[in-house]
Amino acid sequence: MDMKIISFGITKDITGSFFLDFNAGKNPVSIAELKEGLFDKFPELRNLSSLSIAVNNEYATNETMVNSQDEVALIPPVSGG
């Protein structure tokens, strides 16, 4: 299943693109499975202090199921002051 993923901030730097076409294999897939696939393809993502994923504009848990029609976004660690 090819999924469109939007990457922001440092995740965009790591993946090299704002929009990713990512083959997540089976349909649907859990966020945990999606993260593992992303970590395999982009190992530097593992080094982030946190990596949140939003699905259809809402933060997702590792158990959230997604398919190719969902809007998926990688949310890097947020710093502020």
N, C-alpha and C positions, 0 to 999 in steps of 0.2 A: 504494500500500500504506500503510495507516494503521498506525503503529507507536506503541506506548506507550513513553515515555521518562521516566525519573525524573531529576530535577535536584536537586543538593545545593548548599548554601552559596551562593556568589556566582552560580552558574549559575541557581539558583532565583530570585534577585533579578532577573537579567537577563531570564529568560524569563517571569517573573511567575507561575510555577506550579510546584508540586512534581511534578505529573504533566503530561506533554505528550502530546497526540495529534498526531503528526507524519506528514504524507504524504510518504513518501520516494520516491514514484513506483514504479519497477519493483521486482520481488521476485525474488531477493534483491538487496541493495545492499551495497557495501563501506563500511567505516567512513570511508574517505576521501570517498566520495560523500555519506555521511550528514553528515559534518562540513561539507562545502561547502553543503549544503542548510540546515543549522542556521545557518551563518555568513550566508547570504543572508537568512534570516528574522530572525535576532538578531545584527546586525553587531557589537554590543558583545562578543560571545564572542571575536572575533578579538583583542581587546585583552588577554585573559588571558595571563599568562606561560606557562601550560601548561593544557591541557585533555585529560584522559584520558577514555577511554570504556571502560566495563566491559560485557561481554556475558555474561549468565548467570553473574554473580558472578566473572568473570575479566577481567583487563585485556586489551583488544583492541589489535591493530595496525591500521594503515591498510588492510591487505589482508584483514582479517577480514570475512567475509560475514555479514550478518544478515538476518533476515526478520521478519515481523510477529509471529511466535510467540516470539521471543527477548525476554528482559528486558534492556533497554538502560539504562544509567545514565551521566549526565554527572558526572565527578569533577573538581572545580575544583582549582586549585593549593593545596597544603597548606603551611601555615606552622607553625612550631613554635619552641620555644626550649629 
